[in-house]
Amino acid sequence: MKKALKNSLLLLTLIVLVGCASSDDSDCMKTITIPQYYFVNNQSYSYDITQEVPCDFPEPTVAELIEAPTLENFSYEIIKFEFTPDTGNNTTRLEFEIKLNNPNDYAVSGVPILTLNTDGLETTSSFSNNASVPCLEIAANSHCVLTFNQENSLDLGLIDSIELVNVGYYLIN
């Protein structure tokens, strides 16, 4: 009985020593999420990244303001862009279809941002909130056609021309 108790105690001590000896914190790594955000036209978007750091690295608590991340290798094709300054119904009409291309082998979530020249004034905006196809996601090696068609009252002001200057795709997650 004493021998069994002695062997059990010896085995337990050996297990504890081996278990503790293998815990070397200098090689310990963990993955943290770093909260980030950016603004486009007074609208904030989150864009969190992950990073592998040593285990003793403090967890980030404050979100960091960054420049808007854009989709790599992004391209676009204008299928239709038409502005009618007076429809005859006391309205203007802006209608467009723009093919947004994601040639990457990963799907993306984001927001298309258009830069327009309106009577000599350049503005940047997302039309996704009022678009019939907002293109907030684009599959890998695929495209999405941003589709917008809206009339606005001439009582808001007269606009002679609107021209498309550029299209970008800002990532969100």
Protein Blocks (a to p, Z undefined) as FASTA:
>chain_A
ZZmmmmmmmmmmmmmmmmmmmmcfklpccdddddddddeehiacdddddddddfklccdf
bdcdddddddehiacddfbdcddfbgonopacdddddddddfbfbdcdddddddddeehi
acdddfklmpcblolaccehiaddddddddddfklopcfbdcdfbdcddddZZ
